[in-house]
Amino acid sequence: MRLEIFDFIDDTIDLIEEYEEVIKEGAQEIDIFFEEMFLHYDNVLNIVSRVKSKNSLKEKILRQDFYLKYKSPENLVENLSDLIGVRIECRFIEDEKDVYEKVLETFNIHQGKGYYYNEKKPNILLKLDDKQPQKQKNGFGIYKIDGKYINGEESINFELQIQSLVNVFWGEVEHKVLYKNYKYLLTEELFKDVMHSLRENLSMIDRQLMILYNHLRDMDESNQDKRREQMESLLSKIVYEIYSEKTREEFGFIVDYRKTCDVIVSYVLKKNGNSEVYNYDKVFLEVLERVYQIEGNEIHFDNYIQFEKEIEYEDEFCKTIGEAILEIINKDFKWNLFFKIIFQIEPGSNEDNFKGVLVFLRNRFLGNLQNHEGLKSKLSPDEREEVYDYIMKLIATAFIENREIEFINDDNISCINKKINIVLNKINSYEMWQENINYFTDELKLKLKI
């Protein structure tokens, strides 16, 4: 005979499925409204929403004895506070209080029983009379607010959390390492001690990052380039430390690829739109958040990199470089690791990110050629394009001859571009270029060697 608790669970899941469309619609409407009301604030990084999965609900019913606590599935669903979860992510721990106060200002019309709403969305309610932050079982505080979504006669509960970058990471670690890892139950006190120590270190990191951010933010516009350089250097150091520790754990020694991490950071920031001055801080912190999120992910150093479909190249330069890399991507450890890190940090398919890296590298060289003032003043647009194509082919050929990852390091690309400019400065006309092309070719080939 089947235990009644499993019938209770099945009935609860069936009930949730009946309201599935309303729940999904509510999650989307709540997400859009919170983005509209809060995402424009400088210290708000992201709005995240989710609907509780069936497996998570089953686990919660079993773990918290909801079968004994509630008389029926209807009673349970009516009192389930986090069927929909919404999280406002902000930069630092100190920002959590500021965001909470913005929530209080936004939801300013009292409906009754402690619930408040905004005039733009009277069907989205927050219970704001409870004391915040709430104290958790682990002793730490969290801004966690009960909410209701009204759709006609239906009422769906949701939970709003306000968390800083560090606390988002902390919550994930605690949830996966202690809360859901039952094999550690025999040493739970030990793990609690370790987790408290980790929390203290994360709080220290939060304070350090806030000091750094405030310092960089206060720098005037004349130091914008220096500011970017410092922030990219910090992010590159974080990426290097994460993955160097992973290589040490795997092989017993550390592989030095700090310069390669500089390239990774340059690519990721460029791809995410860091070229706009006003957008740089936001892009930097979004990428930093992703880096911390993937810190706990496994990376399989001995696995092949695979692509689900054939790479479609943007031009001949990308095709030449791309095919050369594909020949060694699963043979050369540094190339393999370079792309594995990018594929972990950046969302999207491996194919898209592989193509993105090729375009990024192409533009590092092509941009230098296109910005050369001498060629602009002495050659016509068509003549310049011919010179550009010729030199880009020489660069691609030089890469194929060695294929070392050091070729794409920032300092090497800068050095190559400077050497190319020295040669370009000698060109006085298109006729001179044509008449002395063998000389210029030899000069360029010599300067392209690393």
Rosetta blueprint (number, residue, H / E / L):
1 M L
2 R L
3 L L
4 E H
5 I H
6 F H
7 D H
8 F H
9 I H
10 D H
11 D H
12 T H
13 I H
14 D H
15 L H
16 I H
17 E H
18 E H
19 Y L
20 E H
21 E H
22 V H
23 I H
24 K H
25 E H
26 G H
27 A H
28 Q H
29 E H
30 I H
31 D H
32 I H
33 F H
34 F H
35 E H
36 E H
37 M H
38 F H
39 L L
40 H L
41 Y L
42 D L
43 N L
44 V E
45 L E
46 N E
47 I E
48 V E
49 S E
50 R E
51 V E
52 K L
53 S L
54 K H
55 N H
56 S H
57 L H
58 K H
59 E H
60 K H
61 I H
62 L H
63 R H
64 Q L
65 D L
66 F H
67 Y H
68 L H
69 K H
70 Y L
71 K L
72 S L
73 P H
74 E H
75 N H
76 L H
77 V H
78 E H
79 N H
80 L L
81 S L
82 D L
83 L L
84 I E
85 G E
86 V E
87 R E
88 I E
89 E E
90 C E
91 R L
92 F L
93 I H
94 E H
95 D H
96 E H
97 K H
98 D H
99 V H
100 Y H
101 E H
102 K H
103 V H
104 L H
105 E H
106 T H
107 F L
108 N L
109 I E
110 H E
111 Q E
112 G E
113 K L
114 G L
115 Y E
116 Y E
117 Y E
118 N E
119 E L
120 K L
121 K E
122 P E
123 N E
124 I E
125 L E
126 L E
127 K E
128 L L
129 D L
130 D L
131 K L
132 Q L
133 P L
134 Q E
135 K E
136 Q L
137 K L
138 N L
139 G L
140 F L
141 G E
142 I E
143 Y E
144 K E
145 I E
146 D E
147 G E
148 K E
149 Y E
150 I E
151 N E
152 G L
153 E L
154 E E
155 S E
156 I E
157 N E
158 F E
159 E E
160 L E
161 Q E
162 I E
163 Q E
164 S E
165 L H
166 V H
167 N H
168 V H
169 F H
170 W H
171 G H
172 E H
173 V H
174 E H
175 H H
176 K H
177 V H
178 L H
179 Y H
180 K L
181 N L
182 Y H
183 K H
184 Y H
185 L H
186 L H
187 T H
188 E H
189 E H
190 L H
191 F H
192 K H
193 D H
194 V H
195 M H
196 H H
197 S H
198 L H
199 R H
200 E H
201 N H
202 L H
203 S H
204 M H
205 I H
206 D H
207 R H
208 Q H
209 L H
210 M H
211 I H
212 L H
213 Y H
214 N H
215 H H
216 L H
217 R H
218 D H
219 M L
220 D L
221 E H
222 S H
223 N H
224 Q H
225 D H
226 K H
227 R H
228 R H
229 E H
230 Q H
231 M H
232 E H
233 S H
234 L H
235 L H
236 S H
237 K H
238 I H
239 V H
240 Y H
241 E H
242 I H
243 Y H
244 S H
245 E H
246 K H
247 T H
248 R H
249 E H
250 E H
251 F H
252 G L
253 F L
254 I L
255 V L
256 D L
257 Y L
258 R H
259 K H
260 T H
261 C H
262 D H
263 V H
264 I H
265 V H
266 S H
267 Y H
268 V H
269 L H
270 K H
271 K H
272 N L
273 G L
274 N L
275 S L
276 E L
277 V H
278 Y H
279 N H
280 Y H
281 D H
282 K H
283 V H
284 F H
285 L H
286 E H
287 V H
288 L H
289 E H
290 R H
291 V H
292 Y H
293 Q H
294 I H
295 E H
296 G H
297 N L
298 E L
299 I L
300 H L
301 F L
302 D L
303 N L
304 Y L
305 I L
306 Q L
307 F L
308 E L
309 K L
310 E L
311 I L
312 E L
313 Y L
314 E L
315 D L
316 E H
317 F H
318 C H
319 K H
320 T H
321 I H
322 G H
323 E H
324 A H
325 I H
326 L H
327 E H
328 I H
329 I L
330 N L
331 K L
332 D L
333 F H
334 K H
335 W H
336 N H
337 L H
338 F H
339 F H
340 K H
341 I H
342 I H
343 F H
344 Q H
345 I H
346 E L
347 P L
348 G L
349 S L
350 N H
351 E H
352 D H
353 N H
354 F H
355 K H
356 G H
357 V H
358 L H
359 V H
360 F H
361 L H
362 R H
363 N H
364 R H
365 F H
366 L H
367 G H
368 N H
369 L H
370 Q H
371 N L
372 H L
373 E H
374 G H
375 L H
376 K H
377 S H
378 K H
379 L L
380 S L
381 P H
382 D H
383 E H
384 R H
385 E H
386 E H
387 V H
388 Y H
389 D H
390 Y H
391 I H
392 M H
393 K H
394 L H
395 I H
396 A H
397 T H
398 A H
399 F H
400 I H
401 E H
402 N H
403 R L
404 E L
405 I H
406 E H
407 F H
408 I H
409 N L
410 D H
411 D H
412 N H
413 I H
414 S H
415 C H
416 I H
417 N H
418 K H
419 K H
420 I H
421 N H
422 I H
423 V H
424 L H
425 N L
426 K L
427 I L
428 N L
429 S L
430 Y H
431 E H
432 M H
433 W H
434 Q H
435 E H
436 N L
437 I H
438 N H
439 Y H
440 F H
441 T H
442 D H
443 E H
444 L H
445 K H
446 L H
447 K H
448 L H
449 K L
450 I L
